[in-house]
């Protein structure tokens, strides 16, 4: 069967002009290598852009989770005229992670701490990024007075005004 096909293509190629014959026989190695090079160049441009978009999505999920936890703190404040202390924040009433489950969350280990004079006046919620971030962000935080900050890798000091953390 293979011999018949080979013979058929040879007959067809002999009856045609040179460019038509080449088209029947397939691709040359140089054409294949050019295609591989073009695909490689496109992949080298697309992959970093893709990973940056994934990281931005994870940071956005973390910010949304912090806002939800702060909203729960504000609800607690309207009921008890004080923010939930750290012990109460560990209960199910205050959110501890950003996603549907802790295993799939982009931001985990939310901690509620007092900022200012005490927990009755101000609360700060800080979440830890579950995966490494290309921008070096390890923690995002939000306080009840509207302050937004983040910690970068290698530093324990919170930074405000970083556009990657809170755009």
N, C-alpha and C positions, 0 to 999 in steps of 0.2 A: 504494500500500500504506500509506504513511504517512497519507494522508488518511482511509483507511478506519479506521485505528486511532484517529486523532484524533476522528472522528465517533463511533466506538464509545464512547470514554471520555466524550464529551460527553453521549451518551444515558444512559450509566450514571450520570453525575453528576447529571443533571436529575431522575432518578427517586429520588434519595437525599436524606437530610437534609443540612444545611449541614456538620456535622462529617465526615460520611461523604464528601461531595463533596471537601472539602479533602484528605482522606487519599488520594483517587484522583489528585489533581493533583500531588502531590509535596511537597517541603520548601520552606519559605519561607527567605528570605535570613537572617532573624534566627535561625532554628533552626540553619542551617548555621554562622553566625558563633559562636553559643554553643558548638557542638560543637568548632569550631576553637580557641576560647579554652580550653576544658577540656583538650583534647589538648596545647595549648601549656603550660598550667600543670603537667600531669603530666610532660611532657618536661623542663621546667625543674627539677623535683624529681628525676627519675630519672637524668638525665645526670651530674650531679656525683656521685651515689651510685655510679653505674656506674664512672666514672673512678677514684674512690677505691678501689673493690674491685679494679680492675685493678692499681693501684699497690701495694696490699697483697699481691696475688699475686706481683708481680715481686720485692718485698722478700723474701717467703717463699722464692721460688726461689733468690735470692741467698744467703740464710742456709743453705739446704740444700746449695748448692754449696760454701760455705765449710766446712760440717761434713764434707762428703765429702773435700775437700782436706786438712782437718785429720786425718781418719781415715787418709788415705794417708801423711801425715807421721808419724803414730803408728806405722803399720806399718813405715815406714822406720826409725824410732827403735828398734823392737824388733829389727830385723835388724842395725843398725850402731851402736847405742848413742849415736846423735846424730841430730838432725833434719837433713833434707836441706838443704844449703846453697843459696843463691840460684841458683848455676849448675846444680845438680842439679835444682832445682825447675822449671827451664825445660824439662827433658826431659819425655817423655810419661808418666813415672811419677807426677808430681804434677799434679793437675787445674789448668787455667788459666781455666776459665769454668764457668758454672753449669748450662747446659742441655745438650741433645744435641749441638748445634753452636754454634760461637762466633757465627755470624751471627744465630741465633735466641735467644741467651741474654739473660737479664735482667741478668746480672752478668758482667763480662769482666775481663781483665788481672789475674788473681790474682797477687799478689807475696808471696813468702815472705821475711821478714826476721828477723834475730835480735832478740830482746827480752831484756833482762836482761844477764847476763854474756857470753853468746855463743850461737851457733847450737846448741851441744851441750846447753845447758840449757833454752832456751825459743825458740819460733818464733811469729811473728805472721804471719797470712795476711790480706791486705787485697784486697778486690775492688771494682772500680769499677762503678757502675750504668751500664748501657748506654743508658738513656733518662732523660729528665728526670723527676724525682719531684716530685709536688705538695707533699710535706713538705720538700723541699729537700735530701734525702739524696743525696750524691754517692758516698760510699764506705762500705762495711761492713767491719769487721775482727773477727778472732777470734784469740786466742792460746792456746798450749798449756796455760796455767794456768787457762783458763776465762774470761779477760777478754774482754768484748764491748764494742765501741765503734763509732762512726760519725763521718763528717765531713759537715758541712752545707755547702750552697753558700755561697761567700764566706768560708769559713774553712778554714785548713789544720790546725787543731787538732782532735784526736779528742775526741768527746764521749761520756761513758758515762752510762747511766741514762735515755736517751731512749726512751720507750715506743713510738715509731714505728719505731725501728731494730730493737730487740730486745725484743719484748713478753714 
